[in-house]
Amino acid sequence: MQPSAIWQFSLESVHALIWGGPLLIALIVFARLVPLRALVISTTVVTLVLVMLGAYVRLTNAGLGCPDWPGCYGKFSPGFAAEQISAAEAEAPAGPVSLPKAWKEMVHRYLASLVGVMILAIAYQALRGARRRDAGPGAKIGLPLALVLLVVLQGLFGKWTVTLLLKPVIVTLHLLGGMALVALLAWLSARLLELRAGPPSMLRGIRPWALSALIVLVLQIVLGGWVSTNYAALACTDFPTCHGRWLPPMDFDHGFHFLRELGMTAQGEPLSNDALNAIHWAHRVGAVVTCIIVGWTGLRSLRIRDLHGYATALLGLLALQVALGITNILASLPLPAAVAHNGVAALLLMTLVMLNFAVNSPTTFRR
């Protein structure tokens, strides 16, 4: 083996220890020392931050700041890859690679690794708890194992996002995977917190609305992800019309063709403004439907004393989300508002998941 190869092998080993060592320590601490309820709630919060950080990375065009995976030019951090990053930036000054962008992308990967470790610790604690006879509601292992599978799949989507050069369908699935993690963690948190509402007779009327609101919100998040990954947020810059028209020229065939490259049709031609109009307009129509269904669910929930907290959160978050959406259009997508728009969507999802858990849970838990 050549001395240079030995040196390269040693350097890569150091990078692996720098990255893997703290994660292994964190796994041991989370698995052995942190109570399951606190761990699940903490993981939910960190995952919410991760979703917002992912939006920040995407909105600042930093998704290809490191064009390989999982490291940056094979290194643990952009600091170790400064020479390669500088060369790439010199070759394409307006390209996707720069040191600030590389750091944004790698911080996102570091945080994603931490979420993965926390979910592994949740699964370990659930498996260990399932063996105890006095195990509580956290002893069910199906959901923690589903979280492990989902976080592995999410890691693969993160890899493919980079290696397939931001292909819209992959980036959208990556975003939806993050939202799915938030939803499952919210459900697990509700189980561990033993959330429940009043007598079943009072809840029959709200259950269909709570489920409908959740389904509609999920579909709207899918549309929002498609808008974001196709950079169609500013396809219409006026409100409530689009280019001064209630029905602007739209090309749904190309706009909603999923197997294509970013900014291109399936035939390899540039994506037209009409296609971007269709993507944007579909999301606006979805927003109207979401406001009606989620708003009505919140208003109906206000009638039930045990659901006042959920109702207040739903209506407040919905109003904030509408304001952020309009602000993003009229103010040309200011970064704080755009990132917050993703975060509030995740909070709405968490609230509706917990509402559905509460209204479908028995009055008491059987131990």
Secondary structure, 3 states (H helix, E strand, C coil): CCHHHHHHHHHHHHHHHHHHHHHHHHHHHHHHCCCHHHHHHHHHHHHHHHHHHHHHHHHCCCCCCCCCCCCECCECCCCCCHHHHHHHHHHCCCCCCCHHHHHHHHHHHHHHHHHHHHHHHHHHHHHHHHCCCCCCHHHCCHHHHHHHHHHHHHHHHHHHHHHCCCCHHHHHHHHHHHHHHHHHHHHHHHHHHCCCCCCHHHHCCCHHHHHHHHHHHHHHHHHHHHHHHCCCCCCCCCCCCECCECCCCCCHHHHCCCCCCCCECCCCCECCHHHHHHHHHHHHHHHHHHHHHHHHHHHHHCCCHHHHHHHHHHHHHHHHHHHHHHHHHHCCCCHHHHHHHHHHHHHHHHHHHHHHHHHHCCCCCCC
